[in-house]
């Protein structure tokens, strides 16, 4: 089934299978480098998937078997002015925030290099499953740059301050199994089994309450928002769940010792 969208993407392939939407960065000849157009298309695709009531889970990956996204397209910004560079970073932040704030889980299938902007893109996703050949890194320092799409912030959140600093100032990437130990990904599988791992996760999530899932994603994001009291939001969100059909079904199913069939799904 082709994903319903109001526009044609130049750099993405977007397909739907059941309740899952697969967004594939389709620039394998450039190791799926993230030019500005590609980033904006990813933002639009994620927004469209959130509007599509038949989509419950969003997967994001790269074409081919070498790269998820091997950084930004350096040739595109080599001659940028300060103003152009600032605008580029601000636009990138908008894309990453759209992914992070998605009401539906966005799961990165990291099938190779996730470097620079590619690592930042993966970190913006809620969950990362990596193939054994995956590499995560922020090598911007080798260009005399700093990460521009919130890499300094999300890397600290995921791996801790000291390791983040080491990765950022050396520019050295980490292998998939090391990324697993650091918390950069949650699972490592052979490349040939990446799609199967995604399908297994989708099947597991499909049996959960998607209305509760959306609330959980929002609450977790609130944990990192300085202007938000996540503790108070959790109290409020917990109370509101008692008015939902999913809560009624979930508790009844538990008491009746059967699998729940959440109406919110």
ZICORUR-V96268 format. One record per run of one state. SS is the DSSP state (H for helix, E for strand, L for the rest). FROM is the first residue (numbers start at 1). TO is the last residue. If there is no record, write none. Layout:
# ZICORUR-V96268
ss:SS from:FROM to:TO
ss:SS from:FROM to:TO
This chain:
# ZICORUR-V96268
ss:L from:1 to:1
ss:E from:2 to:2
ss:L from:3 to:11
ss:E from:12 to:17
ss:L from:18 to:19
ss:E from:20 to:25
ss:L from:26 to:27
ss:H from:28 to:30
ss:L from:31 to:33
ss:E from:34 to:34
ss:L from:35 to:35
ss:H from:36 to:51
ss:L from:52 to:56
ss:E from:57 to:62
ss:L from:63 to:66
ss:E from:67 to:70
ss:L from:71 to:71
ss:E from:72 to:72
ss:L from:73 to:73
ss:H from:74 to:77
ss:L from:78 to:81
ss:H from:82 to:100
ss:L from:101 to:105
ss:E from:106 to:110
ss:L from:111 to:112
ss:E from:113 to:115
ss:L from:116 to:116
ss:H from:117 to:124
ss:L from:125 to:126
ss:E from:127 to:131
ss:L from:132 to:134
ss:E from:135 to:137
ss:L from:138 to:138
ss:H from:139 to:143
ss:L from:144 to:150
ss:H from:151 to:159
ss:L from:160 to:160
ss:H from:161 to:170
ss:L from:171 to:173
ss:E from:174 to:175
ss:H from:176 to:182
ss:L from:183 to:186
ss:E from:187 to:189
ss:L from:190 to:190
ss:H from:191 to:206
ss:L from:207 to:209
ss:H from:210 to:222
ss:L from:223 to:229
ss:H from:230 to:241
ss:L from:242 to:244
ss:H from:245 to:255
ss:L from:256 to:265
